[in-house]
Amino acid sequence: MAQAPAAPQTVHEEGEPLAVREGITADEYFRMPETVIPHNLIDGVLYMSPSPFWRHQEIVGDLYDAMRHVARELGGSALISPMDCRLPDGSVLQPDVGYIALENLGIIHDHIVGAPDLVIEVLSRGTRRFDRTKKLAVYARNGVREAWLVDPDSETVIVFTGDGGRWIREQSILFGEPIPSFVLPPATYGLSPTPPAGNVASGQLPAADQDRADPHIS
């Protein structure tokens, strides 16, 4: 895990991630002390992200619960930030939520060494552009099979499908519609973001209090 440099820098919650160090390798990144501050290493540049808002974390938690349910059914594994994913090109990214298929569980070590099958980023005002440009491009070129960009403000989910090196399909859906996933079987699990009545993205799973909650996000 990485840490910020010795010289303190201010990160505002509404601001974009800051480039705090350059010329860093993945090996150097993992020799740094652990921290819970969100970090991403892209092309040798270490970015430190602002602390997420409450609503963002509620949605992330619900998505993780949904992915854990899917993982129990399929035999895969779910991950939640801050979990480092060391990608083949030397980048180290921390997706908000991720899923690793049964046949790829060998990439799980103290951190993830390789590309998750599915990554999910919940967009916020500060990280929206960073997630949609820098992180999304890195995911594609490193073989991530599918990425979801969840936008609580517009109540949409954009699903990107990759071919191992680039995104070849992009589809936008509204909350409440089934997610057209090529990694997960939506017909089996009924994955569908559901807008809560009277409050966008309140973070409540429709069946959160049940032993087997339906994998929805709010």
N, C-alpha and C positions, 0 to 999 in steps of 0.2 A: 504494500500500500504506500501511497505517496503522501507527502506533506508539503505545505506551503514553504517557500523559502524563508530564510531567517528574517529578511527585511519584511515587516508587516505591510500588507496591502489590504485595503478596504474593499469588500465585496457587498454591494447593495442587493437586496432581494429583488428589485425590479430590473437590475442590470444584467447584461449578458455575461457568460463565463469569461474570466480574465485569463490571458496567457501570462503565467507567472514565471515560467522558466523555459529555456530553449536548449536544444542539443542534448536531450536526455534519451537514453536507450531504455528498453523495457527492463533489462537487467538492473540498471541503476534505479529505475522506478521501484522495483520490488525490494531493493535494499534499504529503502527509506522506511521510517517508522510508520506504523499503522495510524490511520485517522478515519473518522466518520465523515469528514468533509468531502463532498462529491468532487472527484477528479477524473479527468480523461487525458490520455496521452495520444496525440495525433501527429504523425510526421515529426516526431522529436520535440513537439511543443506540449508542455504541461498546462492544462487549463483547469482552473479552480472555479467551481460553480457556486452561485448563491444558494443559501438555504432555501428549501422548498416551502411553499405555503401549506397551510393545514389541508385545504381542499385537495391539493395535488397528492398529498400523502394518503388521504382517505381513499382516493381512487386507486392509487398504487397498491394499497393494502387489499382492496377488494379484488383487483386483478390478480394479485399473488394468490389469494385464496382460491380464485377460479382456476388458475394454472395448477395449483396443488391438487385440486380435485381431478383435473384432467390427468395429471401425472400418476395419481393413484390408480386410475382406470387403465392407463396405457403402459405403465411401467417406466415412464420417463422421470424427469426431475425438473422442478421449478426453481427459479432463482429470483432474488430481489436485491435492489441496490441498498448499500454499496457493495457489490460483488464485482471484482475485477475480472474482465475477460481479456486474456492475452491472445491477440489475433495474429494470424500468420505473417502479416506485414510489419509486425513490431508495435502496432498500436495497442493501447490498453483502454478499453471502454467499459463504462458502468451503465448498462441499460437499467431502466426503472424496474422492469420485470422481464423474465426470459423463460424459455422452455427448451429443454434438451431431450431429444427423443431417446428411447430405450437403446437403440443401436449405437448411439453416440455418447453413452454415459462415461466412456473412458476418458473424455476430455475434462472430467471433474477431478481436480486435485485440491490443494489448499486454495487455489483460485481456478478459474476456467482457463484451460489451455486449448484454444481453438474457437470455432464459431458456434454459438448456440443455433439451434434450428429456427427459433422464433425469438424476436426481441420486441419489446413494447416500450414506447416512450410516451409519457403523458406530458403534453405540451403546457408550458406556462409562459407568462408574458416575457420573462427574462431569458428563457432558454429556447424559445420557439425557433428562431432562425438558426441557432447552433445545432439543434436537433435535426431540423429539416435539411440542412446543407452538409455541414462537416460530419456529423455522426452518421447520417443516413448513407453518405457516400462511402464511408469506411466500412460500414456493415456490408454493403453490396459487394465491394471488391474483395472482401475476405470470406465470401461464401455463405453469409447468412441467408437462409432460404426464404424467410418472410419477416416483414417488419410492420408493426401497427403504430401509427401516430394517432393518439387519442387526444382530441381537442375538446376540453370541457366547455369552452366559451361558445363554440359553434355547434356543439353536440354532434360531432362527426368523428368517424374513424376512417383514416386512409390506410388501406392495406396495400403493401408493396410485396410483389412476388419476384424472387431472384432466380437466376440460372447458374449461380456459382461465381459470377463476376460482375453482374450488373442487374439492375431492376428491369424486368421485361413486362411487368403488368402493374398497373396502379388503379385502384378502385376506391371510391369514396362512398361511405354509407352513413346514414343517420342513426343516432341512438334509437334503439328499438327495432332495428333491422338485423337479421342474422349476419354475422361476420363471414364473408366468403373466404375462409381459410383453406390453403392448400397443404398446410402442415397438420392441422387438427381436423377431425371429422365433425363439422358443425351440425350435421344431421343427427349425429349421435349425442352431442353434448349441448346442443341448443344455445351456443354462444351468441349472445345478443345484448348490446349495451342498452340499458333501459333508463330513460330520463325519469327521475323521481317527480311526483306530482308537486307542482308549485315551487320547486327548487332545483335548479340545474346542478347535476353532479353532487348530490348530497353525500354520496359515499356509502349508501346503505344497499347491501345486497338484498334482493327480494326474499331470499330464503336463508339469510345469514344466521338465523337462530336455529336452523335445522342441522341435524347431523350430516346430511348430504345436501348441501346447498347447491342450487343450480348455478353454474358459472356465468354470472352476469356481472356487468359493471354498471354503476349508476352515473 
